[in-house]
Amino acid sequence: MKTFLDSTDLLETIVFEAEKNNDAARNVTADLTEAQLNWKPSPEQWSVAQCLEHLAAATRGFDPYFAAALQRAKSKPLTADPPIYKPTKMGNWLARHVAPDSPRKLRSPKRFRPADASAIQGSLQMFLDEQQKFIDFVRECQGIDYNKTRLRSPVTPLVRYSLADAFVITVLHAQRHLAQARRVRETSEFPRT
């Protein structure tokens, strides 16, 4: 969270961190077969492919909310300088709970859960495609006040937070599940061949 709070250009920081997440996804999936990508440590735990599919679904779920927020923001006067990130109370709470170092386990909303199947195809590309759309959207937000632009949560419509919060949450959420995918790959029972 400190990275975002200390940033002098939040959008640039978000893009940089999202691109780091892309590299992390490529690294965690490097040289893995589809069978390895779909291997689960236990029936209750997710595979590497499920982690990536979940992230793709969650990012895709924000698309219409991002688009509506940007449309509203562009109808207002543009800012000359990028605003310093000021999280809302709800945004700060959510960011802390989805951060990779949060000890709290959260149940994934049904609409963002990955398939139970053990044959997810193209999980890395699915993730990277959604990440690219996210990065492109963030770049479109130059000149808007992303702290004052609000959007509804795609999970719970009664919850609202800033567009800036949504960006930070998206990046932290990806970091959390990419770390989860890395732990799956590092499990001693993980199939090596």
Long-range contacts (C-beta under 8 A, 24 or more apart in sequence): 1-87, 1-92, 1-95, 1-96, 1-99, 1-168, 1-172, 4-85, 4-168, 5-85, 5-87, 7-84, 7-85, 8-82, 8-84, 9-82, 10-82, 10-83, 10-84, 10-85, 10-146, 10-164, 10-167, 11-82, 11-138, 11-139, 11-141, 11-142, 11-146, 11-167, 12-82, 14-138, 14-167, 14-168, 14-171, 15-135, 15-138, 15-139, 17-171, 17-175, 18-131, 18-134, 18-135, 18-138, 18-170, 18-171, 18-174, 19-135, 21-131, 21-171, 21-174, 21-175, 21-178, 22-128, 22-131, 24-175, 24-178, 24-182, 25-52, 25-124, 25-127, 25-128, 25-131, 25-178, 25-181, 26-124, 26-128, 28-178, 28-181, 28-182, 28-185, 29-123, 29-124, 29-181, 32-185, 34-119, 34-121, 35-191, 36-185, 36-190, 36-191, 37-120, 37-123, 37-124, 38-117, 38-118, 38-119, 38-120, 39-118, 39-184, 39-190, 39-191, 40-118, 40-184, 41-184, 41-187, 41-189, 41-190, 45-184, 46-114, 46-180, 46-184, 47-118, 47-120, 47-184, 48-123, 48-181, 48-184, 48-185, 49-114, 49-120, 49-123, 50-114, 50-115, 50-120, 50-123, 51-114, 51-177, 51-178, 51-180, 51-181, 51-184, 52-123, 52-124, 52-126, 52-127, 52-177, 52-181, 53-114, 53-115, 53-120, 53-123, 53-126, 53-127, 54-108, 54-112, 54-113, 54-114, 54-177, 55-127, 55-130, 55-173, 55-174, 55-177, 55-178, 56-123, 56-126, 56-127, 56-129, 56-130, 57-111, 57-112, 57-113, 57-114, 58-112, 58-170, 58-173, 59-130, 59-131, 59-133, 59-134, 59-170, 59-174, 60-130, 60-133, 61-111, 61-112, 61-154, 61-155, 62-134, 62-154, 62-166, 62-170, 63-133, 63-137, 64-154, 65-151, 65-152, 65-153, 65-154, 65-166, 66-137, 66-151, 66-163, 66-166, 67-137, 68-151, 69-149, 69-150, 69-151, 69-163, 69-166, 70-137, 70-140, 70-141, 70-144, 70-149, 70-163, 72-149, 73-141, 73-144, 73-145, 73-146, 73-148, 73-149, 73-163, 74-144, 76-144, 76-145, 78-143, 78-144, 79-143, 79-144, 79-145, 82-142, 83-145, 83-146, 83-147, 83-164, 85-147, 85-164, 85-168, 86-147, 86-164, 87-162, 87-164, 87-165, 87-168, 88-160, 88-161, 88-162, 88-165, 90-159, 90-160, 90-161, 90-165, 91-161, 91-162, 91-164, 91-165, 91-166, 91-168, 91-169, 92-165, 94-161, 94-165, 94-169, 95-165, 95-168, 95-169, 95-172, 98-169, 98-172, 98-173, 98-176, 99-172, 99-175, 99-176, 100-172, 100-175, 100-176, 100-179, 102-176, 109-155, 111-154, 111-155, 112-155, 131-174, 134-170, 138-167
